[in-house]
Amino acid sequence: MSSTHEKRLEQYAASEDKLYVTALKKLLMRGKSQNSITKQNNDDDRLQLIWNYLNDHERPDSRHTVHIAGSKGKGSTASIVEIILRFAGATTCLLTSPDLHSARERIRINGQLISKPDFTRLANKLLDDPITADWSYFEMMTVIGWWAAHDFQSDWQVIEVGLGGRLDTTNAVLKKEVSVITAIDLEHTDILGSTIRKIAAEKAGIIKRSAHLVLATMNKSARDAIRSRAGLPDDHIHDASTDCTITSRTVSLDKQIITLQTPDHIYNDLTFLLPGEHQLENICSGIRAAEIAWYAVNETKLPKKAVFEGLASLTIPGRFEVLSQKPLMITDGLHTPLAAKRFSESLKALGITKNLIWIFGFLEGKSISKIIDQLVMPSDTTIATELSGLRALPSEAIAHELRKRSHQVSVQPNISRSIEYAKQISGPDSTILIVGSLYTASEARAFELELTNETKEKTR
């Protein structure tokens, strides 16, 4: 390739990047100027506004859909469903949130991040439309995702709910073959309700009468609330905790091998690269949802090969992710007491119980005392830090809760300093654990793996 041609390509890439960053800045301003969480979840009119827009534009969201709500595991379950459908031969669009390092992570076409030119084109399409002037960042990103699925003619879209379910922007979607509700825990109680039953009822708002429902493992109160709200015949409700039976399991830090039986298939020696006890629940719910979705459209059983090949290649950053081996460093985006309990169980199953160094970073509004109680022993070393961003919980507030549980508490100004300090005090048998939020995992990954957090760096 000639140097002139290379230079032109570099100039084109720089111009393309500049246009992308400009569009992204405008989108991010929507999040800064408006309370997206309140807007997307406390106002029926907001959902109707999105619904009207979609109707006026010939429903770009209209395609085969799996819609997933829950307090924990919904992002992992969405990734599992998408990759299985894709390996079965379908074209797919995966819509998830939040992102770890790039806004484009929220929209994946056939497993790949939406390209910068396509993202820019679709973002500007909405930004230039006066009707979107008061839309939030989440509303904009959701509709951009639907336009992407439309333009790429995706057979399936797999959609993760942002928050709640009933009034979430994603619930404006026209049709669904399958709704999935993962484990329910106390979260966002100021918006969703103060009890498990109330929160479960909000999540159940994604259920459509014509769709199938897959339930993950959850407590009886949540399950009863969802079944009561669903109004579905029994043959349209599928409980993964009873439909799926694991008869054997081998676990290590980098993979799990199980034998799984569902109503459709027996999967012998099914291998997946997702460590953690909690991923067993997500695997069961995800496989069952994919089986039901595939049959609903194709009237044939899901090919077993798609499950084996898809899961063998699936990785999910920020979920029980090993960032380094020496010292052993693991990050996880857990942010509810139930997720913390599952994380603790996973550590014990792997024999990781001694010489633990915890780094905690939280957003405001989390049940941090209950999370800490699930994870920290008095002999553990703990570090409180503060995330970047407006909703970060101050490190001293975290340290105050840690002192109730741990004899060794220190405060560091940010994630990078926390990791550096943890390495300094670690021994040959120490394990560094970085938890509290997906934003915590994002900042840990950015520092340890030398990645760029796009929305923080490029848009300043």
Helices and strands as residue ranges (DSSP letters): H 3-33, H 36-41, H 44-56, E 64-69, H 74-87, E 92-95, G 103-106, E 107-109, E 112-113, H 116-127, G 130-132, H 137-151, E 156-160, G 169-172, E 178-181, H 189-192, H 196-203, G 204-206, E 212-215, H 220-230, G 234-236, E 237-239, H 240-243, E 245-251, E 256-261, E 266-272, H 278-298, H 304-312, E 321-325, E 328-332, H 337-349, E 356-360, H 368-375, E 381-384, H 395-402, E 408-411, H 415-425, E 431-435, H 438-448, H 454-457
